[in-house]
Amino acid sequence: MGQCGVISSKTVLVFLNLIFWAAAGILCYIGAYVFITYDDYDNFFEDIYTLVPAVVIIGAGTLLFLIGFVGCCATVRESRCGLATFSAVLLLVFATEVVMVVLGYLYRAKVEAEVNHSIQKVYYEYNGTNTDAPSRAIDYVQRQLHCCGIHNYSDWMNTPWFTESRKNSVPVSCCKPTITNCTGTLTRPGDLYPEGCEVLVVKKLKDIMLYVILAALTFAAIQMLGLLCSCVVLCHRGHDPTYELLVNTGMDA
């Protein structure tokens, strides 16, 4: 019965190591996605430490790939030293992902305050040129999130760009894509996105942090199962004479 449990644990462990390789790729992809998104929205979010969860998740993904390699070799060769190393590193990654969940939760709570603090400043710096970083950021966000202004398109009337342009219009990035020949004029408000960008930027950034938290929790649960299986194999490898004899006989054969 005990031997059957060991064989089952080894089978599950080999399968989990394959999952770890896939999980490593997914974690690195999520981390890269956070970096890319931050680059698009960095003008609305001034705290550089928001990238800490992304750095942690990429690091965890790299370690997880190494764990999958070590775990497969240790399980196939039934190496006690390899399994002990596998278990120790797996425990380290588990602790890292717990830290990642905590950081993701903390930064997710700070998103709204950060955006509220910076978005008005970014809109006031808009000058309508592609060479200006705030201008590019605003045009990108308005097109991607289908929004206009901070709370709605009327916010543009309080910006220096609106006063200086004297066109009684908002940037064309506020125009709905279904409207042809849209110039952003306020005389045709139906051509413009009705929703403001502040709420949508906050939602976008919070969703990204939620993806990080959910990914970390999911893979942490899988790693706990891998840790349990490796402990079962290790215990029998060290204390079951029958299992030891079976291993030696198999190697002699």
Buried (B, 14 or more C-beta within 10 A) or exposed (E): EEEEEBEEBBEBBBEBBEBBBEBBEBBBBBBBBBEEBBEBBBBBBEBEEBBBBBBBBBBBBBBBBBBBBBBBBBBEEBBEEBBBBBBEBBBEBBEBBEBBBEBBBEBBEBBBEBBEEBBBEBBEBBEBEEEBEBBBBBBBBBBBBBBBBBEBBBBBEEBEBBEEBEEEBBBBBBBEEEEEEBEBBBEEBEBBBBBBBBBBBBBBBBEBBEBBBEBBBEBBEBBEEBBBBBBBBBBBBEEBEEBBEBBEEEEEE
